[in-house]
Amino acid sequence: QVQLVESGGGLVQAGGSLRLSCAASGRMFSTYKMGWFRRAPGKEREFVASITWSGYTTYYTDSVKGRFTISRDNAKNTVYLQMNSLKPEDTAVYYCAAGSSGLYSDPAVYDYWGQGTQVTVSA
């Protein structure tokens, strides 16, 4: 069992930065791939970024490439999402998730989810 708690969301102006954190409980954190997803008002949940258990491989959706960076610290059971050059279209609730197998961008293969943290980017 893994419990995930996100933090770091807030209100920021366009062009600004935020760093989201996701703290995990449980001894098996280092064996899970971790992902960040987001849900904007009136839209479907979408994949943002993912990182393998080792941290060596990362994946991003095209709209955040070059602006967002996912990383993890297995010693601290924490995964991060550094978000730079934020745009109003990045406004959403951001969720972290943990999964053991499957396609990195498919939310169905993630077993555990956090409660989400709101990110609002003003124009």
N, C-alpha and C positions, 0 to 999 in steps of 0.2 A: 504494500500500500504506500502511495506517495501523496503527500499533500503539498499543494503549491500556493504560494501567496505572492501576488504581484505588488509592486510599489513603484513610485517615481513618476506617476502620471501628473498632469496638471494643465494649466493654461499657459500658452506661450505664443508669442507673435511669430508670424511667418518669417522664416529665415533663422529662427532660433533652434535650440537644441534641448533635448531631454534624454535622460538615461533611465530606462526601465530596468528593474531588478525583479527576479523571480526566485524566491527562497523555497527550497524543497526540504521536506522532512523525509526520513527513511534512509536506510543504508545502501539502497540500490541505485541511488541517483546517478552514479558514474556509469551505470550500464545502459541508461536510457538516452535515446536521441531526444532533443528538446526543440520545441518549435514555438514561434510567436505567430498568433493569428489576430485579426482585428475584425470588428463589426461596426460599420458606420450606420447611422440612422437610416432605416428604410432599405438597407442593403444586406446581402448575404454575408456570412462570415467568410473571410478570405485569408489565404496563407500570406504571411509576411516574410518569415525567415526560419531556417532550421539549422541545427548544428548536430553533428554526430557525437556519439558518446565520448570519443577521444578529443573532440574539439578540432580535429585536423581538417574537416570538410564542412563547408557551409553552403547554404542555398538561399537565394533571395528571389522574391517576385520582382519582375522587371521594374516596376514603378518605384522601388526603393533602392535599387542597385546604385552604389556610389554614394548614397546618403546614410543608409543604416548599416550598422555592424552588430552581428550577434557574436557573443563570446560566452565562455563558461569557466567557472572555477570549481572543479570537482572537490577540492579540499574544503570549500565553503558551501558546497551544495547549492550553488547559485548560478543562474544564467542571466545574462544581461542583453539589453538591446539599446545600443547607442544610436540615437536618432538626431541627425544633423540636417540643416537646410530644410526644416519642416515647412510643409505646405498646408493650406487649409484643407485640402483633400485627404490629409493624413488624420484628420479628426475622426476618432473612433474609440470604442472600448477595446483595449488590447488585452489579450489572454495569452498566458503561457501554457504549454502542454507538454506532457511526457509520454513517450511511446517506445516500444521495444522493437518494432519491426514495421515493414511496409513503406510505401511511398512517402517521402518526406513532406509533401505538400497536401496530403490527403488527411483531413481532420478525423476521418473515421478510424485511422490506425493509431490515434493517440488515446491512451488509456486514462490519463489523468489530466484534469484541467484546473486552473485557478479561477478565482472569482472575477478577475478582470480589473483593469485600472483605466480610468478615463483620460484620454489625451485630447485636448482641444487646442486647435491652432487658429488664431485670429488673423484676418487679412491685414 
